[in-house]
Amino acid sequence: MQEAKIRLIYNLHVKNKFFYRTISNEYYKDVKKKGLNPKNNPYQEMKKDLIQFFKILDFLEKKNFNYVYTYWPNEKPIGSKISRVHRKSLNKKYLDLTLSQKELDYYSNRKGGDIPYTVNHIAEDLINWDYPLTYLQINLIKKVQRWAKKKIKFSMKKIRISATSKFLENADFQRFGQEYIPCPYGSFKHFKKVINKYGWKTYKPFMLEKKHFYVRLKDKIPPEEIDFIK
């Protein structure tokens, strides 16, 4: 593809664009001072208990008690899927960024962060509904709910990172149901290299926001690259 055409695409779909995510106000000062580090797990102190908590949903399913989580926007997943998704999230070493304002608004309403918000919902259901739980399971549920209730006292803050940031160049381009490919965002030089190798057609439906994707960060983003949205 000619450089002039690539430059035009870059100016339209990268320049003056931003990626977004939310953070709990509990971590606002830390992020403002140190930036975003995908290797830091804010739930490390409760990780083992949270994993055992989510496994209760798998336990119930094996006993033919199918818990259904009703608070996702486009799906009502059964317990085993919620368990799998969140146990994976607790072990991740990456952070996802989105272009979608709709998705940003969804996470902005999940006070304290997605995991504490989800845990509180599920714990409330498990305590109030008639499930065949053991004494130890009930104690664990109450313990993680106490933790979640402290977390959800904090509102969420929106942040953004310029799509031209060089710190996006080592990220993965996460397409649902397909293998990861290099992230095209960052400098024009980087964009041109990626587009020439993989083709504009590969990225076009995603960069036009016709298909859903995340930019999956693996490296630290310094604070000077982050805008805090009021």
Phi and psi in degrees as a GROMACS rama.xvg file:
@    title "Ramachandran Plot"
@    xaxis  label "Phi"
@    yaxis  label "Psi"
@TYPE xy
-65.4505  146.75  GLN-2
-61.0733  -36.6827  GLU-3
-61.4659  -39.1748  ALA-4
-68.5678  -41.1681  LYS-5
-63.9047  -40.7326  ILE-6
-61.4601  -41.1094  ARG-7
-62.9298  -45.2703  LEU-8
-62.4832  -42.9448  ILE-9
-59.8831  -45.7796  TYR-10
-64.3532  -33.6021  ASN-11
-80.1531  -36.929  LEU-12
-119.026  -0.70924  HIS-13
-125.522  -52.0403  VAL-14
-62.6148  135.828  LYS-15
66.2962  14.9652  ASN-16
-101.649  157.256  LYS-17
-135.765  148.486  PHE-18
-103.687  148.609  PHE-19
-128.516  158.829  TYR-20
-159.569  175.368  ARG-21
-117.819  153.224  THR-22
-133.527  151.729  ILE-23
-70.9374  141.545  SER-24
-60.8723  -16.4277  ASN-25
-59.1533  -31.4617  GLU-26
-107.712  8.28468  TYR-27
-57.2958  -50.6539  TYR-28
-62.9853  -38.7517  LYS-29
-66.4442  -44.0191  ASP-30
-67.2918  -38.9584  VAL-31
-64.0924  -32.0018  LYS-32
-87.3437  -41.2696  LYS-33
-112.132  -11.4544  LYS-34
85.6155  -166.136  GLY-35
-102.833  127.704  LEU-36
-123.72  108.38  ASN-37
-59.8149  -18.9399  PRO-38
-85.7932  -8.7758  LYS-39
-88.6416  123.918  ASN-40
-104.385  108.781  ASN-41
-67.2715  -10.7341  PRO-42
-108.869  16.6579  TYR-43
-57.5281  -39.7323  GLN-44
-62.4282  -27.3616  GLU-45
-111.5  7.4411  MET-46
-56.2448  -49.006  LYS-47
-61.6743  -44.2511  LYS-48
-65.9101  -38.2673  ASP-49
-67.2252  -39.4251  LEU-50
-62.5221  -43.6102  ILE-51
-66.3905  -34.4024  GLN-52
-61.7105  -48.7717  PHE-53
-66.4247  -30.7104  PHE-54
-66.7148  -19.235  LYS-55
-60.9405  -33.3362  ILE-56
-66.2537  -37.54  LEU-57
-67.2023  -40.9841  ASP-58
-58.3096  -45.3972  PHE-59
-65.6611  -38.6653  LEU-60
-64.8286  -37.8667  GLU-61
-64.4531  -24.397  LYS-62
-95.5791  15.0316  LYS-63
67.7247  28.8305  ASN-64
-110.499  99.036  PHE-65
-91.6265  96.9525  ASN-66
-68.2349  137.883  TYR-67
-121.928  126.696  VAL-68
-91.7009  120.973  TYR-69
-103.002  11.1621  THR-70
-107.94  2.84103  TYR-71
-76.6934  148.71  TRP-72
-72.0442  -36.2261  PRO-73
-118.955  8.16851  ASN-74
-157.937  150.484  GLU-75
-119.391  80.8574  LYS-76
-73.5809  151.771  PRO-77
-79.3985  167.283  ILE-78
-56.432  -40.5863  GLY-79
-63.5535  -32.4198  SER-80
-72.3616  -43.3833  LYS-81
-57.8936  -43.8883  ILE-82
-60.0895  -48.8167  SER-83
-63.0563  -45.9306  ARG-84
-62.931  -44.6295  VAL-85
-80.8505  -30.2073  HIS-86
-66.8336  -37.8032  ARG-87
-63.9322  -42.3652  LYS-88
-61.2105  -36.7107  SER-89
-67.7901  -19.0696  LEU-90
-104.982  2.00736  ASN-91
-73.9894  153.832  LYS-92
-123.308  42.2706  LYS-93
-149.605  165.989  TYR-94
-130.454  138.816  LEU-95
-99.4855  140.266  ASP-96
-118.283  148.978  LEU-97
-131.273  153.761  THR-98
-89.1461  -17.5467  LEU-99
-77.617  119.606  SER-100
-68.8806  -34.2054  GLN-101
-62.0112  -44.9139  LYS-102
-67.9915  -38.4204  GLU-103
-60.5985  -43.6319  LEU-104
-64.6024  -37.831  ASP-105
-59.9096  -49.8774  TYR-106
-72.1274  -24.7753  TYR-107
-65.0873  -25.8069  SER-108
-88.9388  -4.07637  ASN-109
-96.7242  83.3184  ARG-110
-58.6351  137.79  LYS-111
84.6899  -12.2192  GLY-112
112.947  158.628  GLY-113
-62.6224  -42.0471  ASP-114
-68.7449  -50.1033  ILE-115
-59.5551  -38.8884  PRO-116
-64.5599  -43.5194  TYR-117
-66.733  -43.9215  THR-118
-58.7561  -43.2026  VAL-119
-63.0128  -42.3217  ASN-120
-58.4909  -52.1591  HIS-121
-65.5978  -43.8831  ILE-122
-59.1835  -41.9306  ALA-123
-60.3365  -44.0826  GLU-124
-64.7798  -45.0642  ASP-125
-65.3602  -33.9965  LEU-126
-73.599  -39.1581  ILE-127
-86.8125  -23.0002  ASN-128
-96.1682  162.925  TRP-129
-89.6984  76.8866  ASP-130
-102.697  149.182  TYR-131
-79.0829  75.6657  PRO-132
-101.057  148.348  LEU-133
-82.0261  167.272  THR-134
-59.4904  -43.3036  TYR-135
-66.0176  -38.1752  LEU-136
-65.1879  -42.4004  GLN-137
-62.7684  -42.1536  ILE-138
-62.9781  -39.9051  ASN-139
-64.8995  -43.1397  LEU-140
-59.0961  -44.8672  ILE-141
-66.3376  -36.7163  LYS-142
-64.3446  -48.742  LYS-143
-70.9574  -27.8652  VAL-144
-69.5825  -37.4554  GLN-145
-60.3968  -41.9001  ARG-146
-62.6954  -45.9832  TRP-147
-63.393  -39.6369  ALA-148
-63.8527  -32.467  LYS-149
-68.4289  -39.8733  LYS-150
-68.2167  -40.2845  LYS-151
-78.1355  3.76802  ILE-152
-73.9832  -16.9497  LYS-153
-93.6868  131.959  PHE-154
-75.6535  172.416  SER-155
-103.812  149.785  MET-156
-120.121  136.638  LYS-157
-87.763  138.171  LYS-158
-129.506  160.343  ILE-159
-142.496  154.556  ARG-160
-132.437  133.277  ILE-161
-61.1308  138.14  SER-162
-66.7739  -12.2557  ALA-163
-92.0898  0.0798112  THR-164
-63.7557  133.81  SER-165
-66.1639  -18.0741  LYS-166
-76.5057  -5.20413  PHE-167
-90.2722  -10.5489  LEU-168
-69.5416  -23.9539  GLU-169
-97.0058  4.26913  ASN-170
-77.0045  164.636  ALA-171
-94.2939  149.97  ASP-172
-100.213  103.885  PHE-173
-93.4048  109.027  GLN-174
-106.327  129.093  ARG-175
-66.9699  127.026  PHE-176
81.3214  3.38967  GLY-177
-131.592  161.1  GLN-178
-67.8769  154.664  GLU-179
-66.7967  147.034  TYR-180
-131.114  165.506  ILE-181
-61.5435  144.243  PRO-182
-72.3689  129.83  CYS-183
-85.1445  -10.5262  PRO-184
-76.3728  155.703  TYR-185
130.206  -141.706  GLY-186
-71.4346  163.412  SER-187
-63.8876  -39.1129  PHE-188
-57.8646  -44.3365  LYS-189
-67.0295  -44.492  HIS-190
-58.5203  -46.0995  PHE-191
-61.2683  -42.1138  LYS-192
-62.1438  -44.9951  LYS-193
-69.1728  -43.6157  VAL-194
-66.1745  -39.0177  ILE-195
-65.6699  -30.9319  ASN-196
-82.8165  -42.612  LYS-197
-105.756  -15.8897  TYR-198
89.9209  140.961  GLY-199
-62.967  -33.5446  TRP-200
-61.3281  -30.5988  LYS-201
-65.0268  -38.9738  THR-202
-98.1925  -21.9959  TYR-203
-50.7903  -53.3471  LYS-204
-62.9192  -25.6416  PRO-205
-81.0366  -44.7896  PHE-206
-72.1113  -20.7967  MET-207
-86.7104  1.32345  LEU-208
62.0589  32.1962  GLU-209
-91.0799  -19.3668  LYS-210
-129.532  147.533  LYS-211
-81.2998  140.485  HIS-212
-156.564  164.624  PHE-213
-124.148  151.52  TYR-214
-94.0574  118.251  VAL-215
-102.406  105.658  ARG-216
-79.5896  136.372  LEU-217
-116.774  -16.3045  LYS-218
-113.197  158.543  ASP-219
-65.4026  141.496  LYS-220
-107.729  118.602  ILE-221
-69.0253  155.808  PRO-222
-59.8613  -30.5899  PRO-223
-69.6281  -12.5731  GLU-224
-91.2154  -3.81163  GLU-225
-109.843  128.677  ILE-226
-101.961  132.538  ASP-227
-97.9345  120.879  PHE-228
-89.573  130.038  ILE-229
